[in-house]
Amino acid sequence: MRLSDVRIFAVVASSRSLSSAARQLAITPMQVSRRIAALEEELRVRLLQRTTRSVSLTPEGEAFIPYATAMVDADEGARLELGRNQSVVRGHIRLTAPSVFGLEVVLPVVKAMLRQYPEMDVDLDLSDGVVDIVAGGYDMAIRIARLKDSDLIAHRLAPNPRILCASPTYLEKRGTPRVLADLGEHECIGLTRVGKWPFVVDGGIHRIQYAGRFTSSSVDAARSIALDASGIAMLTRWDVRSQLASGRLREIHLDDAAMEQLYIWAIMPSRQHIPARVRVFLEALEASLAVAP
């Protein structure tokens, strides 16, 4: 049976008037009468005795009142509780983020959230691989990449361009490359998932095969090798922001090529009915990224 019809019956039973119930429900008396008739048809009993002047309950109508009241109260209670949960930050949030970015940027936000919201708990998966956020049950995935078309909801958080960088010691020893061709004379530190290095040349992406003795699936490992004066790495600015700021790594600019612009994205399964805990976390993460490195 339709809960809306049960609700109409409950109002009629309380007011004992079709016109009064219609005014309370902001519908017409004819609509009230039709919905009551539909409910009686479904239940196969007569709930009301109607005359031109009055409305009274049948014995079956009297017997149905406590059930109708319980159904309406349960519906209102559920809506109230769900609405409260949407505005109160509580419950479980499952996140995934790249390993280095997750440790250095996402984790501090998680710590702040756990301190501020004692009824929230967080599951943070740090992974540099491809993750199916729907199959994995994730509320949000933080990713740094060019996004492919999908049905997922992507919220852009901040720019994060690729950069070339090396330690001052390496550059003093081997020299600083000035054009793309110069990279062939250097040790290049590779990331497995990147493959050929992408550069922007004449408005398009140009990929070159680098030469080097070290490749890793780990951003942390590639950064460590660069800090050890063992070559030039292509990483993103957020991956090395503190090392650039301290001078332990230097950014390299080429005269004949620009670097690919990437973005930090928050990816979610759905835009609708985002729980308060996810919405508040997203806002906190976005605020932490507001100042570009």
VMD Tcl script that draws the C-alpha trace (Angstrom):
set ca {
  {0.00 0.00 0.00}
  {1.05 3.57 -0.57}
  {2.35 5.30 2.53}
  {0.96 8.59 1.23}
  {-2.55 7.08 1.23}
  {-2.07 5.82 4.79}
  {-0.97 9.31 5.82}
  {-4.11 10.82 4.26}
  {-6.27 8.31 6.11}
  {-4.57 9.19 9.41}
  {-5.31 12.91 8.89}
  {-8.94 12.20 7.98}
  {-9.34 9.92 11.00}
  {-7.98 12.65 13.25}
  {-10.07 15.52 11.79}
  {-13.19 13.45 10.87}
  {-13.57 15.73 7.86}
  {-12.53 15.37 4.24}
  {-12.41 19.13 3.69}
  {-10.38 19.74 6.85}
  {-7.94 16.99 5.91}
  {-7.67 18.45 2.41}
  {-6.73 21.86 3.84}
  {-4.07 20.32 6.10}
  {-2.60 18.32 3.24}
  {-2.87 21.15 0.67}
  {-4.88 19.02 -1.77}
  {-8.52 18.99 -2.85}
  {-11.33 17.10 -1.02}
  {-11.85 15.10 -4.23}
  {-8.22 13.97 -4.13}
  {-8.60 12.98 -0.48}
  {-11.71 10.94 -1.31}
  {-10.01 9.20 -4.25}
  {-6.91 8.25 -2.24}
  {-9.03 6.87 0.62}
  {-11.04 4.86 -1.90}
  {-7.82 3.48 -3.40}
  {-6.59 2.46 0.06}
  {-9.92 0.76 0.84}
  {-9.74 -1.07 -2.47}
  {-6.27 -2.35 -1.69}
  {-7.17 -3.41 1.86}
  {-10.56 -4.77 0.68}
  {-12.40 -3.16 3.60}
  {-14.37 0.05 4.11}
  {-12.50 2.36 6.45}
  {-14.89 5.36 6.45}
  {-18.60 5.95 6.40}
  {-19.23 9.04 4.30}
  {-22.35 11.20 4.13}
  {-22.84 14.63 2.59}
  {-22.34 16.20 6.03}
  {-19.95 13.98 7.97}
  {-17.31 11.28 7.99}
  {-17.07 8.50 10.57}
  {-14.84 5.48 11.05}
  {-16.07 1.97 10.45}
  {-15.01 -0.73 12.95}
  {-12.33 -1.72 10.45}
  {-11.23 1.91 10.24}
  {-10.96 2.10 14.02}
  {-8.90 -1.10 14.05}
  {-6.59 0.25 11.35}
  {-5.79 3.53 13.15}
  {-2.94 2.22 15.37}
  {-1.29 0.54 12.37}
  {-1.64 3.67 10.24}
  {-0.24 5.84 13.05}
  {2.71 3.48 13.54}
  {3.51 3.54 9.81}
  {3.40 7.33 9.63}
  {5.46 7.71 12.82}
  {8.06 5.21 11.56}
  {8.36 7.07 8.27}
  {8.78 10.43 10.00}
  {11.28 8.95 12.45}
  {13.35 7.44 9.65}
  {13.38 10.72 7.73}
  {14.40 12.61 10.85}
  {17.23 10.18 11.65}
  {18.53 10.09 8.09}
  {18.38 13.87 7.90}
  {20.29 14.11 11.16}
  {22.94 11.73 9.84}
  {23.29 13.86 6.73}
  {24.07 16.94 8.85}
  {26.09 15.28 11.65}
  {29.62 14.16 10.84}
  {29.73 10.54 11.93}
  {30.28 7.08 10.55}
  {32.80 5.29 8.35}
  {34.61 6.81 5.37}
  {36.77 4.71 3.04}
  {39.43 6.58 1.07}
  {42.20 5.73 -1.38}
  {45.08 8.00 -2.38}
  {48.55 7.76 -3.99}
  {51.14 6.64 -1.48}
  {53.39 9.71 -1.16}
  {50.62 12.25 -1.64}
  {48.46 10.28 0.76}
  {51.08 10.24 3.50}
  {52.17 13.84 3.11}
  {48.92 15.63 2.24}
  {45.86 13.43 2.84}
  {46.96 11.89 6.15}
  {47.35 15.25 7.96}
  {43.77 16.10 6.93}
  {42.60 12.70 8.22}
  {44.34 13.33 11.56}
  {42.61 16.70 11.91}
  {39.23 15.16 11.07}
  {39.65 12.37 13.63}
  {40.47 14.93 16.31}
  {37.54 17.15 15.39}
  {34.89 14.46 14.84}
  {35.03 11.67 17.46}
  {32.16 9.76 15.81}
  {34.00 9.43 12.49}
  {36.30 6.54 11.56}
  {38.52 6.41 8.48}
  {39.95 3.60 6.33}
  {42.78 5.06 4.21}
  {44.20 2.86 1.44}
  {47.49 4.18 0.02}
  {48.08 2.79 -3.46}
  {49.74 4.02 -6.64}
  {47.89 1.48 -8.77}
  {44.55 1.65 -10.57}
  {41.66 1.15 -8.14}
  {38.02 0.36 -8.89}
  {36.37 2.65 -6.35}
  {32.89 1.17 -6.84}
  {33.97 -2.47 -6.48}
  {36.29 -1.52 -3.63}
  {33.54 0.24 -1.72}
  {35.41 3.58 -1.58}
  {33.63 6.80 -0.71}
  {36.36 8.83 -2.40}
  {39.53 8.32 -4.41}
  {42.22 10.99 -4.59}
  {44.06 10.73 -7.87}
  {46.67 12.69 -9.83}
  {46.25 11.93 -13.51}
  {44.57 12.70 -16.77}
  {41.07 11.38 -16.21}
  {39.33 9.11 -18.68}
  {35.63 9.45 -19.41}
  {33.54 7.56 -16.87}
  {30.28 7.67 -14.96}
  {32.13 8.63 -11.77}
  {31.95 12.13 -10.31}
  {35.29 14.01 -10.44}
  {35.91 17.17 -8.41}
  {39.07 19.11 -9.34}
  {41.01 20.08 -6.22}
  {44.24 21.74 -7.40}
  {46.72 21.95 -10.29}
  {49.71 19.62 -10.07}
  {52.02 19.82 -13.11}
  {54.73 17.32 -13.90}
  {58.24 18.71 -13.41}
  {61.80 17.62 -14.06}
  {64.02 17.77 -10.99}
  {67.42 16.66 -9.74}
  {69.68 17.28 -6.81}
  {72.15 20.21 -6.91}
  {75.02 17.71 -6.57}
  {73.91 15.79 -9.68}
  {73.47 18.97 -11.73}
  {76.85 20.33 -10.68}
  {78.47 17.04 -11.72}
  {76.55 16.33 -14.95}
  {75.28 19.76 -15.98}
  {71.72 21.03 -16.43}
  {69.85 20.00 -19.60}
  {68.48 22.93 -21.60}
  {66.61 21.19 -24.44}
  {64.93 17.82 -24.92}
  {67.92 16.39 -26.78}
  {70.13 17.01 -23.75}
  {68.18 14.42 -21.73}
  {69.86 11.70 -23.78}
  {73.11 12.54 -21.98}
  {71.61 12.05 -18.51}
  {70.51 9.31 -16.14}
  {66.71 9.48 -16.06}
  {64.75 8.06 -13.13}
  {61.55 6.41 -14.32}
  {58.12 5.62 -12.94}
  {56.72 2.33 -14.21}
  {53.20 3.66 -14.85}
  {54.42 6.72 -16.80}
  {56.50 4.85 -19.40}
  {57.76 7.35 -21.97}
  {58.12 10.87 -20.61}
  {55.42 13.28 -21.88}
  {56.27 16.86 -22.84}
  {54.19 19.63 -24.40}
  {55.71 20.59 -27.76}
  {53.91 22.96 -30.19}
  {50.68 22.52 -28.23}
  {50.65 18.71 -28.34}
  {51.96 15.90 -26.17}
  {55.32 14.55 -27.34}
  {56.63 11.40 -25.62}
  {60.29 10.46 -25.46}
  {61.95 7.28 -24.34}
  {64.28 8.13 -21.48}
  {67.55 6.36 -20.71}
  {68.27 5.34 -17.16}
  {69.25 2.54 -14.83}
  {66.42 2.89 -12.30}
  {62.66 2.51 -12.71}
  {60.12 2.03 -9.91}
  {56.39 1.86 -9.34}
  {56.96 3.98 -6.20}
  {57.08 7.78 -6.24}
  {58.89 7.66 -2.90}
  {61.61 5.41 -4.33}
  {62.09 7.56 -7.44}
  {62.31 10.69 -5.29}
  {64.83 9.01 -3.00}
  {67.07 8.10 -5.93}
  {66.91 11.70 -7.19}
  {67.85 12.99 -3.72}
  {70.80 10.59 -3.81}
  {72.22 12.51 -6.80}
  {71.65 9.55 -9.12}
  {69.69 11.19 -11.91}
  {66.82 13.38 -13.15}
  {63.27 12.47 -12.16}
  {59.94 13.41 -13.68}
  {57.52 13.75 -10.80}
  {54.65 16.08 -9.96}
  {55.18 19.33 -8.09}
  {53.27 18.13 -5.02}
  {55.48 15.03 -4.86}
  {58.59 17.16 -4.29}
  {57.26 20.45 -2.93}
  {59.16 20.27 0.38}
  {62.39 19.14 -1.32}
  {62.15 22.04 -3.78}
  {61.47 24.48 -0.95}
  {64.47 23.24 1.03}
  {66.78 23.25 -1.99}
  {67.47 19.51 -1.83}
  {66.03 19.26 -5.35}
  {66.05 21.80 -8.17}
  {63.46 22.19 -10.89}
  {64.73 21.94 -14.47}
  {63.17 24.05 -17.24}
  {63.67 23.16 -20.92}
  {63.75 25.82 -23.63}
  {61.98 23.75 -26.28}
  {59.31 21.93 -24.27}
  {56.80 22.61 -21.50}
  {55.61 20.21 -18.83}
  {52.24 18.45 -18.86}
  {49.63 19.98 -16.57}
  {47.95 17.46 -14.30}
  {45.38 18.00 -11.56}
  {44.57 16.53 -8.18}
  {41.08 15.03 -8.33}
  {38.59 13.79 -5.77}
  {36.59 11.02 -7.44}
  {33.30 9.81 -5.97}
  {30.76 7.19 -7.05}
  {27.81 9.61 -7.01}
  {27.02 13.32 -6.73}
  {23.68 12.69 -5.01}
  {23.20 12.17 -1.28}
  {26.84 12.70 -0.31}
  {27.09 11.95 3.44}
  {28.19 14.78 5.72}
  {31.41 12.94 6.61}
  {32.45 12.77 2.93}
  {31.40 16.34 2.19}
  {33.27 17.73 5.21}
  {36.40 15.72 4.37}
  {36.32 16.99 0.79}
  {36.05 20.60 1.99}
  {38.93 20.12 4.46}
  {41.17 18.56 1.80}
  {40.36 21.32 -0.66}
  {41.22 23.96 1.96}
  {44.58 22.27 2.63}
  {45.41 22.47 -1.09}
  {44.31 26.08 -1.49}
  {47.89 27.38 -1.32}
  {49.79 26.03 -4.33}
  {53.20 24.55 -3.60}
}
mol new
graphics top color blue
foreach p $ca { graphics top sphere $p radius 0.5 }
foreach p [lrange $ca 0 end-1] q [lrange $ca 1 end] { graphics top cylinder $p $q radius 0.2 }
display resetview
